[in-house]
């Protein structure tokens, strides 16, 4: 049983966020609510699945006692504006001084946008879309930084809790917005590998591939630097074998903790101002069509690697060397008939995704050819298409990638 807390910075050259592990999550949250945040009016945003199928929310509420003034149960994937605004109104009424999320990345994204909205007196959708974001749309220049701190207790590997960006989807248009600093991410992230055993295996694995995608798109970026490459490589070395071990034995807590630390490494690029590429950019718009965050990376990452190969062959080769050097990964790939001398990065990534039992085509997730034009058009609104190793500026370029994903 864990009984000693380890505290560390998530990113070596940044004070926040702080990461805690070694204590069970209710104990860690009680400790830091009291001693770090001196909070007395706490609002919890909890996963619907966790709340319905486990006692984990109850344990958290009992640990925090009468400091809990509000709880929101269930927030749909991709963080819809309507749900964000509902919590904004509740939290403002309750004079909240700390937000805690218990669940997946959509909750962390929601909390980030909620805290940012509260700091800027947001009441409506029209107010919300004026906040700073990564699009080229008109936006406020006088936005105040988020002020209500957040503790995030992640149950997946998406890594949303480490970012000072927050995604939310407009109910009216189904376009996903990426809100930007002075939005602030969580101040404290509590890791508890035992908690994650309640996460459905397919969600654990697919969000893990999302973090693999962070590593791959950092390492394949033409904007990256030596330190970002080094840390992303460490993340990839942890995540790829860790996910395969989790698939083999879902009760392997050491493997799960290895994956959780890998997520931190996968997101160091955010602190260096390195923007990602088309797998993330198109994925941001595929998600609101009903596809999970992780599944978007499972489908798009191999195809984007193939599309970019002529522009970043040396960087793709480095990724291949990392993956094939690991005995667990190598064994899986060879079992699938791949050879280190001939497999390209797209093939190698697809082999890992297939071994994990994740979707590899749009057909697998119910997206037909009739949706490709809409997806391509929406994707052009995402800034990451311009920072792809092959800059993407036309619908035809997006469709070229999607053609490899149709199935």
CORWOKA-V684483 format. One record per pair of residues at least 6 apart in sequence whose C-alpha atoms are under 7 Angstrom apart, sorted by the first residue. I is the first residue (numbers start at 0). J is the second residue. D is the distance in Angstrom with one decimal. If there is no record, write none. Layout:
i->{I/I}
j->{J/J}
d->{D/D}
This chain:
i->{1/1/1/2/2/3/3/4/4/4/4/5/5/5/6/6/6/6/7/7/7/8/8/8/8/8/9/9/9/9/10/15/16/16/16/16/16/17/17/17/18/18/18/19/19/19/20/20/20/23/24/24/25/25/25/26/29/29/32/38/38/39/39/40/40/40/40/40/40/41/41/41/41/41/41/41/41/42/42/42/42/42/42/42/42/43/43/43/43/43/43/44/44/44/44/44/44/44/45/45/45/45/45/45/46/46/46/46/46/47/47/49/50/60/68/74/74/76/76/77/77/77/77/77/78/78/78/78/78/78/79/79/79/79/80/80/80/80/80/81/83/83/84/87/87/91/96/97/97/97/98/98/98/99/99/99/100/100/100/100/100/101/101/101/102/102/102/103/103/103/104/104/104/104/107/107/107/108/108/108/109/111/111/111/111/112/114/114/114/115/115/115/116/118/118/118/118/119/119/121/129/129/130/130/130/131/131/131/131/131/132/132/132/132/133/133/133/133/134/134/134/143/144/144/144/145/145/145/148/148/149/149/149/150/150/150/150/151/151/151/151/151/152/152/152/153/154/154/154/155/155/155/155/156/156/156/156/156/156/157/157/157/157/158/158/160/160/161/162/162/163/163/163/163/163/164/164/164/164/164/164/165/165/165/166/166/166/166/167/167/167/168/168/168/169/173/174/175/175/192/192/192/193/196/196/204/204/205/205/205/205/206/206/207/208/208/208/209/209/209/210/210/211/211/212/212/213/213/214/214/214/214/214/216/216/217/217/217/217/217/218/218/218/219/219/219/220/220/221/222/223/227/227/230/230/231/231/233/234/234/234/234/235/236/237/237/237/238/238/239/240/240/241/241/241/241/242/243/244/245/245/245/246/274/274/275/275/275/276/276/276/276/276/277/277/277/277/278/278/278/278/279/280/280/280/280/281/282/282/284/284/284/285/285/286/286/290/294/297/297/297/297/298/298/298/298/298/299/301/301/301/301/302/302/302/302/303/304/304/305/306/307/307/310/310/311/315/319/322/323/323/332/335/360/360/360/361/361/361/361/362/362/375/375/375/376/379/384/384/385/385}
j->{21/22/23/21/22/21/22/19/20/21/22/19/20/21/17/18/19/20/17/18/19/14/15/16/17/18/16/17/18/263/267/186/161/185/186/187/188/186/187/188/187/188/189/188/189/190/189/190/191/191/189/191/58/59/62/62/62/63/38/96/97/66/96/66/67/68/95/96/97/66/67/68/69/95/96/97/98/67/68/69/70/95/97/98/99/69/70/71/98/99/100/70/71/72/99/100/101/106/71/72/73/100/101/102/72/73/74/101/102/72/73/55/56/67/93/82/106/105/291/105/167/168/286/287/105/108/109/166/167/168/167/168/169/170/124/167/168/169/170/170/109/113/123/113/117/117/147/147/148/149/148/149/150/149/150/151/106/107/150/151/152/151/152/153/152/153/154/153/154/155/157/158/159/160/151/159/160/159/165/166/167/165/182/183/184/165/145/146/147/144/145/182/127/143/144/145/146/142/143/127/138/139/138/139/142/138/139/178/179/180/176/177/178/179/177/178/179/382/380/381/382/181/181/182/183/181/182/183/185/186/185/186/187/185/186/187/188/160/185/187/188/189/188/189/190/190/194/195/198/195/202/203/206/203/206/207/210/259/262/206/207/209/210/210/262/184/185/184/184/269/179/180/182/183/184/177/178/179/180/182/184/177/178/179/175/176/177/178/175/176/177/174/175/176/175/287/284/283/284/252/255/256/252/249/250/242/355/293/294/297/357/292/293/242/293/296/297/292/293/296/262/265/235/238/296/300/265/266/231/232/234/235/265/275/276/223/228/231/268/275/228/231/314/311/314/315/275/388/388/273/273/267/268/264/267/264/265/264/261/262/264/265/261/321/257/258/261/258/261/328/327/328/254/255/257/258/258/355/254/251/254/255/355/383/386/383/386/387/383/384/386/387/388/303/383/384/387/296/299/300/303/383/378/381/383/384/378/295/296/374/377/378/295/374/292/295/364/358/352/357/358/359/358/359/360/361/404/404/345/346/348/349/345/400/403/404/400/344/345/345/400/388/389/388/389/388/344/344/328/329/339/350/350/404/405/406/367/404/405/406/405/406/394/397/398/394/392/390/391/391/392}
d->{5.2/5.4/6.8/6.2/5.4/5.3/5.9/6.6/5.6/4.5/5.3/5.7/5.3/5.9/6.9/5.7/4.7/6.8/5.8/5.4/6.8/6.3/6.5/6.3/4.7/5.9/5.8/5.8/5.8/6.2/6.4/5.8/6.9/6.3/4.6/5.5/7.0/6.2/4.9/6.3/5.8/4.8/6.0/6.2/4.9/6.1/6.0/5.0/6.3/6.2/6.4/6.1/6.4/4.8/5.7/6.7/5.9/5.6/5.4/6.0/6.2/5.0/7.0/5.2/5.9/5.7/5.0/5.4/6.5/5.8/4.6/5.7/6.9/5.8/6.1/4.9/5.8/6.0/5.9/4.8/5.6/6.4/6.3/4.9/6.3/6.4/4.6/6.3/5.9/4.8/5.8/5.8/4.8/6.1/6.2/4.8/6.3/6.8/6.2/5.0/6.1/5.8/4.7/6.0/5.9/4.8/6.7/6.2/5.0/5.3/3.9/6.7/5.8/6.9/6.7/6.9/6.5/5.5/6.9/5.7/6.1/6.1/6.7/6.3/5.5/6.9/5.8/7.0/4.7/5.8/5.5/4.6/6.1/6.1/6.9/6.2/5.8/5.4/6.2/6.9/6.1/6.0/7.0/5.6/6.4/7.0/5.6/5.8/5.4/6.0/6.4/4.8/6.3/5.7/4.7/5.8/6.2/6.2/6.4/4.9/5.9/6.5/5.0/6.3/6.4/5.3/5.0/5.6/5.4/5.4/5.8/6.7/5.0/6.7/6.5/6.1/5.4/6.3/4.8/5.7/7.0/5.8/6.9/6.5/5.7/5.8/5.5/6.7/5.7/6.6/4.4/5.5/6.9/6.2/6.7/5.5/6.1/6.4/6.1/6.0/4.5/5.5/5.8/5.6/6.6/5.7/6.2/5.8/5.5/6.9/7.0/5.4/4.0/4.6/5.8/6.4/6.3/6.5/6.7/6.5/6.3/6.6/4.5/5.6/6.9/6.7/5.3/5.5/6.5/6.2/4.5/5.7/6.8/5.6/6.2/4.9/5.8/6.4/6.2/6.4/4.9/6.3/5.9/5.0/6.4/6.8/6.8/5.0/6.4/6.9/7.0/5.3/6.2/6.4/4.9/4.9/6.6/6.6/6.4/4.7/6.4/5.8/5.9/6.8/5.9/6.4/6.1/6.4/5.5/7.0/6.7/6.3/6.0/4.8/4.5/6.4/5.5/4.8/6.6/6.6/7.0/5.5/5.0/6.7/6.6/5.5/4.4/6.1/5.6/5.4/6.7/5.7/4.1/5.9/6.2/5.9/6.6/6.4/6.3/5.8/5.8/5.6/6.5/6.9/6.6/6.3/7.0/4.3/5.7/6.9/6.7/6.8/4.2/6.8/6.1/6.5/6.3/7.0/4.7/5.4/5.8/6.0/6.1/6.5/6.3/6.5/5.5/6.6/4.9/6.8/6.6/6.0/4.9/5.6/6.2/6.3/6.9/6.8/6.7/6.3/5.5/6.7/6.4/6.5/5.2/6.0/6.8/6.0/6.0/6.2/6.1/6.5/5.7/5.5/6.9/5.6/5.1/6.6/4.2/6.5/4.7/5.2/6.9/6.8/6.0/6.1/5.3/5.0/5.5/6.9/5.9/5.9/5.1/6.7/6.1/5.5/6.9/6.8/6.2/6.4/6.2/6.6/6.4/6.5/6.3/5.7/6.4/6.6/5.0/5.7/5.6/3.9/6.9/6.5/6.1/5.0/5.5/6.4/5.3/5.3/6.0/7.0/6.4/5.5/4.9/5.7/5.0/5.2/6.7/6.5/6.2/5.7/6.7/6.5/6.0/6.7/6.7/6.5/6.2/6.7/6.3/5.8/6.4/4.5/5.4/6.8/6.5/6.9/4.0/6.8/5.8/5.8/6.2/6.1/6.0/6.7/6.4/6.5/5.3/5.5/6.6/6.2/6.0/6.2/6.5/6.9/6.3/6.0/6.4/5.1/6.6/6.2/7.0/4.9/5.5/5.1/6.9/5.7/5.0/6.4/6.0/5.5/5.5/5.4/6.1/5.9/6.8/6.1/5.1/5.5/6.8}
